[in-house]
Each structure stands twice: as structure tokens, then as C-alpha cells.
Amino acid sequence: MFRNFSSRLLFLNIGHFTDHLLMLIFAKAAFSAGLAFGLAEDGAYTEMIPYGIPSLVLFGACAPIAAHFADRWHRNGMIVVFFVGIGFSAILTSFSENPVEMGLGLALIGVFAAIYHPVGIAMVIEGGGNVGWRLGLNGVWGNMGVAGAPLVTGFILADYDWQLAFIIPGCASILFGISYLGLILRGNAQSPEAALSRKAEVGFATGWQRALISLAMV
């Protein structure tokens, strides 16, 4: 049981890392993308940054909608949608041929990125004790995504183009989503409460001790 919970928590932590990483790739890749779109070197970064604003707005505005779908449908399912959706959005953004197309791709990233916080953190809290430790650990992973975005993007840009800065993390996110779906299908992504309830259902029925004594006396 502990192993199952650990696997679930690991994916939720990876999700927090991925969420912030993919949201912040643009901040580092904007200059290189601007040059590729034909903008002047001295103004490429300044001209590109406004195209990232819709992504940030949707990142916050779509969070209540994501929470509503999670409550109505399935939290685990929404995490799969998050991983796969934000991954495909990042790959789609890499095919942009002008700033407007890139802005639309980034906006789509913002829509799927909005899923994580209201859904993933609610799942991290599930399970009773050690909530503070789980939230703290999850926060570390999120901060690593913030810190890792410029580093990962910088390493990729050093040898490759800006498109790969979106494609590589995007593909990784899709793989995480498929892996988490496998965890769900194997029954290893249940919340602690659901797993304990299931264990109680398959255990001895209430009053089994009295029934056993009665049988022994017959």
C-alpha cells in the first residue's frame, strides 16, 4: 500500500515540476524565437514577451474550471489530461512560424497548466497525516521546475534551436501522462481513503468474532 501511495505522490510531484517548467520555457526561449521570426536583435525579446501574457492569464483563469471538471469527473483522469495536454501544446507551440502563432500555442499551454494546482495539490493533501510534509515536498518540486526552466532551456539552446526547447519537455510530459494512465489502470493510483475503504470491504465482516465463537460452540 505504501508503495502505491509513493508512486502516486511521485507522479504528482513530477506534475508540479512539469507545470512550472513548461510555463516558463518561453521566458528563456523568447529571444531566440524572435530572431527566428525575423525580429531585430535589439528588440526581439521586448517584442516577443507580450505574446506570453495570454498564457499567464489563462493559467489563473482556467483553474476554477479545471477544479469543476475534476470534481464532476475524475481527479486522476484530469492529471492524465494535464500531462498529455500540456505536452502536446508545447510540441504544437514549437511549430509556430510567427509571434501570433506562438502566442496561441502558449495560451494553450496556459489552459492545460491551469489543471495542476487545483487538482494535483488537492490530491497531495488526501490521506490524513503528514500533510505538511507532502505539501512541502510537492512545493520543492514546483520550485525546481521554476529554477530548472531557464537551465534546461539554456542547455538546449546552446546546441540546438528554440523548437527543441519545447519539443523535448513536451514529449517527456506525454510519456509521464501515459505512465500515470498505466498506474491508474493497474489500480495503483487510488487515494489513500479509497484504498483503505476497499481494504475494509474485502476484510472480515463486522461481528466475525461472535460468529466464530458461536460455530465453535455448536
C-alpha positions as CSV (number, residue, x, y, z in Angstrom):
1,M,0.0,0.0,0.0
2,F,2.8,2.4,0.9
3,R,4.5,1.6,-2.5
4,N,1.3,2.6,-4.3
5,F,0.9,5.8,-2.5
6,S,4.6,6.7,-3.1
7,S,4.2,6.1,-6.9
8,R,1.1,8.3,-6.9
9,L,2.8,11.0,-5.0
10,L,5.9,10.8,-7.2
11,F,3.8,11.5,-10.3
12,L,2.0,14.4,-8.6
13,N,5.4,15.9,-7.7
14,I,6.6,15.4,-11.3
15,G,3.5,17.1,-12.4
16,H,4.2,20.2,-10.3
17,F,7.7,20.3,-11.7
18,T,6.4,19.9,-15.3
19,D,3.7,22.6,-14.8
20,H,6.2,25.3,-13.9
21,L,8.9,24.2,-16.3
22,L,6.6,24.3,-19.4
23,M,5.1,27.6,-18.3
24,L,8.5,29.3,-18.1
25,I,10.3,27.9,-21.1
26,F,9.1,30.9,-23.2
27,A,10.8,33.4,-20.8
28,K,14.2,32.0,-21.9
29,A,13.3,31.0,-25.5
30,A,11.6,34.3,-26.4
31,F,14.7,35.9,-27.7
32,S,15.8,33.0,-29.9
33,A,12.3,32.6,-31.2
34,G,12.0,36.3,-32.0
35,L,15.2,36.2,-34.1
36,A,13.9,33.1,-35.9
37,F,10.7,35.1,-36.7
38,G,12.8,37.9,-38.3
39,L,12.6,40.4,-35.5
40,A,15.5,42.8,-34.9
41,E,18.1,41.6,-32.5
42,D,18.0,44.7,-30.3
43,G,14.2,44.4,-29.8
44,A,13.3,40.8,-30.3
45,Y,12.9,40.0,-26.6
46,T,10.8,43.1,-25.9
47,E,8.5,42.5,-28.8
48,M,8.0,38.8,-28.0
49,I,7.2,38.9,-24.3
50,P,3.7,40.4,-24.7
51,Y,2.7,37.2,-26.6
52,G,3.2,35.3,-23.4
53,I,0.6,37.3,-21.4
54,P,-2.5,35.3,-22.5
55,S,-0.8,32.2,-21.3
56,L,-0.4,33.6,-17.8
57,V,-3.9,35.0,-17.7
58,L,-5.4,31.6,-18.7
59,F,-3.1,29.8,-16.2
60,G,-5.1,31.5,-13.4
61,A,-8.5,32.0,-15.1
62,C,-8.9,28.3,-16.1
63,A,-8.1,26.9,-12.6
64,P,-11.6,27.0,-11.3
65,I,-12.9,25.3,-14.5
66,A,-10.3,22.6,-14.1
67,A,-11.4,22.1,-10.5
68,H,-15.0,21.8,-11.5
69,F,-14.2,19.1,-14.1
70,A,-12.1,17.2,-11.5
71,D,-15.0,17.2,-9.0
72,R,-17.5,16.2,-11.6
73,W,-15.4,13.6,-13.4
74,H,-12.2,12.2,-12.1
75,R,-9.1,13.7,-10.5
76,N,-6.7,11.0,-11.7
77,G,-8.1,11.4,-15.2
78,M,-7.6,15.1,-15.1
79,I,-3.9,14.6,-14.2
80,V,-3.5,12.4,-17.3
81,V,-5.2,15.2,-19.3
82,F,-2.8,17.7,-17.8
83,F,0.3,15.7,-18.7
84,V,-0.7,14.8,-22.2
85,G,-2.4,18.2,-22.9
86,I,0.4,20.4,-21.8
87,G,2.9,18.1,-23.6
88,F,1.1,18.3,-26.9
89,S,0.6,22.1,-26.5
90,A,4.3,22.5,-26.1
91,I,5.0,20.5,-29.2
92,L,2.4,22.5,-31.1
93,T,4.0,25.7,-30.0
94,S,7.3,24.5,-31.4
95,F,5.8,24.6,-34.9
96,S,5.0,28.3,-34.7
97,E,6.1,30.4,-37.7
98,N,5.3,33.9,-36.3
99,P,4.7,35.6,-32.9
100,V,0.9,35.3,-33.2
101,E,1.0,31.5,-33.7
102,M,3.4,31.2,-30.8
103,G,1.1,33.3,-28.6
104,L,-1.8,30.9,-29.4
105,G,0.4,27.9,-28.6
106,L,1.5,29.5,-25.3
107,A,-2.1,30.2,-24.5
108,L,-3.0,26.6,-24.9
109,I,-0.1,25.7,-22.6
110,G,-1.6,28.0,-20.0
111,V,-5.0,26.3,-20.3
112,F,-3.6,22.9,-19.5
113,A,-1.2,24.2,-17.0
114,A,-4.2,25.5,-15.0
115,I,-5.2,22.0,-14.3
116,Y,-2.4,21.1,-11.9
117,H,-2.8,23.3,-8.9
118,P,-6.5,22.9,-8.1
119,V,-6.4,19.2,-8.9
120,G,-2.9,17.9,-8.1
121,I,-2.5,19.7,-4.8
122,A,-5.9,18.6,-3.7
123,M,-4.7,15.0,-4.4
124,V,-1.5,15.6,-2.5
125,I,-3.5,16.6,0.6
126,E,-5.6,13.5,0.5
127,G,-4.6,10.8,3.0
128,G,-4.6,12.3,6.5
129,G,-1.3,12.5,8.4
130,N,1.9,14.1,7.3
131,V,0.0,16.6,5.1
132,G,2.6,19.3,5.8
133,W,5.5,17.1,4.7
134,R,3.7,16.1,1.5
135,L,2.9,19.7,0.6
136,G,6.4,20.8,1.4
137,L,7.9,18.1,-0.8
138,N,5.5,19.0,-3.6
139,G,6.4,22.6,-3.3
140,V,10.1,21.8,-3.6
141,W,9.3,20.0,-6.9
142,G,7.4,23.0,-8.1
143,N,10.2,25.3,-7.3
144,M,12.7,23.0,-9.1
145,G,10.5,23.5,-12.2
146,V,10.8,27.3,-11.8
147,A,14.6,27.1,-11.3
148,G,15.0,24.4,-13.9
149,A,13.2,26.1,-16.8
150,P,16.0,28.6,-17.7
151,L,18.7,25.9,-17.1
152,V,17.0,23.2,-19.2
153,T,16.1,25.7,-21.9
154,G,19.6,27.3,-21.9
155,F,21.3,23.9,-22.3
156,I,19.1,23.1,-25.3
157,L,19.5,26.5,-26.9
158,A,23.3,26.2,-26.5
159,D,23.4,23.4,-29.1
160,Y,20.0,23.3,-30.8
161,D,17.2,25.7,-31.8
162,W,14.3,27.1,-29.8
163,Q,11.8,24.5,-31.1
164,L,13.5,21.6,-29.3
165,A,13.3,23.6,-26.1
166,F,9.5,23.0,-26.3
167,I,9.6,19.6,-28.0
168,I,11.8,17.7,-25.6
169,P,9.9,18.7,-22.4
170,G,6.6,18.2,-24.2
171,C,7.5,14.7,-25.2
172,A,8.6,13.9,-21.7
173,S,5.3,15.2,-20.3
174,I,3.3,13.0,-22.7
175,L,5.3,10.0,-21.5
176,F,4.6,10.9,-17.9
177,G,0.9,11.0,-18.8
178,I,0.9,7.6,-20.4
179,S,2.8,6.2,-17.5
180,Y,0.4,7.6,-15.0
181,L,-2.5,6.2,-17.0
182,G,-0.9,2.8,-16.7
183,L,-0.7,3.3,-12.9
184,I,-4.4,4.1,-12.9
185,L,-5.3,1.1,-14.9
186,R,-3.3,-1.2,-12.6
187,G,-5.2,0.2,-9.6
188,N,-2.2,1.8,-8.1
189,A,-3.2,5.5,-8.3
190,Q,-6.1,5.4,-5.7
191,S,-6.3,8.0,-3.0
192,P,-5.4,6.6,0.5
193,E,-9.0,6.9,1.6
194,A,-10.3,4.9,-1.4
195,A,-7.6,2.2,-0.8
196,L,-8.4,1.9,2.9
197,S,-12.2,1.7,2.1
198,R,-11.5,-1.1,-0.4
199,K,-9.4,-3.0,2.1
200,A,-12.2,-2.7,4.7
201,E,-14.7,-4.1,2.1
202,V,-12.6,-7.2,1.4
203,G,-11.8,-7.8,5.1
204,F,-13.8,-9.7,7.7
205,A,-17.4,-8.6,8.1
206,T,-18.4,-6.8,11.3
207,G,-19.0,-9.3,14.2
208,W,-16.9,-12.1,12.8
209,Q,-15.6,-12.9,16.2
210,R,-19.0,-13.6,17.6
211,A,-19.9,-15.8,14.7
212,L,-16.7,-17.8,15.1
213,I,-17.4,-18.4,18.8
214,S,-21.0,-19.5,18.0
215,L,-19.8,-22.0,15.4
216,A,-17.2,-23.4,17.9
217,M,-20.0,-24.0,20.5
218,V,-22.2,-25.9,18.1
